[in-house]
Amino acid sequence: MQRVCFLLKVRQERLGEYRERHAAVWPEMLAALSAAGWHNYSLFLREDGLLVGYLETEDFAAAQAAMAATDVNTRWQADMAGFFEALDGAKPDEAMKPLTEVFHLDRPQ
């Protein structure tokens, strides 16, 4: 299982609305994420807008591609794009650049 962590930056003035949107994620979006192989997916939001995402998947590139092929993801990404800083024209899911894991307590040595 591949463990993936990424960072994005939510606009300070939209933090409340961002939290509200994620308290009521569309059921079809949740189903698509599960079907595409996104497991144990969590988002953590700091008060300054730093967003930390974490998920587990067999193959992150394949999981991203599976989501990119869905209509619900296209609609969700368009709806969420205005919440983020520094996307440079990319959709939020395209701006997710995985961090390199340097330590994991349960990783075999």
C-alpha positions in Angstrom: 0.0 0.0 0.0 1.4 3.4 -1.0 1.1 6.2 1.6 0.6 9.6 0.1 0.8 13.0 1.8 0.4 16.4 0.0 0.1 20.1 0.9 -2.1 22.8 -0.6 -3.0 26.3 0.6 -6.6 27.3 1.2 -7.4 31.0 0.9 -7.7 32.6 4.4 -11.0 34.3 3.6 -12.6 31.0 2.5 -11.6 28.7 5.4 -15.1 28.5 6.8 -16.8 27.7 3.5 -14.1 25.1 2.8 -14.9 23.4 6.1 -18.6 23.5 5.3 -18.1 21.9 1.8 -16.1 19.1 3.3 -18.7 18.5 6.0 -21.1 17.6 3.2 -19.0 16.1 0.3 -21.3 14.9 -2.5 -22.2 11.2 -2.1 -21.2 10.5 -5.7 -17.7 12.0 -5.0 -17.2 9.8 -2.0 -18.3 6.8 -4.0 -15.9 7.7 -6.9 -12.9 8.1 -4.5 -13.6 4.7 -3.0 -14.0 3.1 -6.4 -10.8 4.7 -7.7 -8.8 3.2 -4.8 -8.4 6.1 -2.4 -8.4 4.6 1.1 -7.9 6.2 4.6 -8.2 9.6 2.9 -8.0 12.5 5.4 -7.6 16.3 5.1 -6.2 18.4 7.9 -6.6 22.2 7.8 -4.5 24.7 9.9 -5.9 28.1 10.7 -3.5 29.9 8.3 -4.9 27.8 5.4 -2.3 25.1 5.2 -4.0 21.9 4.1 -2.4 18.6 4.6 -3.9 15.6 2.8 -3.1 11.9 3.4 -4.3 8.8 1.7 -3.4 5.2 1.1 -3.7 3.5 -2.3 -2.1 0.7 -4.3 -1.0 3.1 -7.1 -1.3 6.8 -6.7 -0.9 7.6 -10.4 -3.6 5.0 -11.2 -5.9 6.4 -8.5 -5.5 9.9 -9.8 -6.2 8.8 -13.4 -9.3 6.9 -12.3 -10.6 10.0 -10.6 -9.7 12.2 -13.6 -11.9 10.0 -15.8 -15.0 10.7 -13.7 -17.6 13.4 -14.4 -18.1 14.0 -10.7 -14.4 14.7 -10.1 -14.4 17.2 -13.0 -17.4 19.1 -11.4 -15.9 18.9 -7.9 -12.5 20.2 -9.0 -14.1 23.1 -10.9 -16.2 23.9 -7.8 -13.2 23.8 -5.4 -10.6 25.6 -7.5 -11.4 29.0 -6.2 -10.6 27.9 -2.6 -6.9 27.5 -3.2 -3.9 29.8 -3.6 -1.1 29.2 -6.1 -2.6 26.6 -8.4 -1.0 28.3 -11.4 -3.9 27.2 -13.7 -4.0 23.6 -12.5 -7.0 21.9 -10.9 -6.6 21.2 -7.2 -6.2 17.5 -7.7 -3.4 18.2 -10.3 -1.6 20.5 -7.9 -1.3 17.7 -5.3 2.4 16.9 -5.3 3.2 14.1 -3.0 5.8 14.7 -0.3 8.7 12.2 0.1 8.3 10.0 3.2 11.5 10.1 5.2 10.3 8.1 8.3 7.6 5.7 9.2 7.5 4.0 12.6 6.1 0.7 11.3 8.2 0.6 8.1 10.4 -2.5 8.0 14.1 -1.6 8.3 
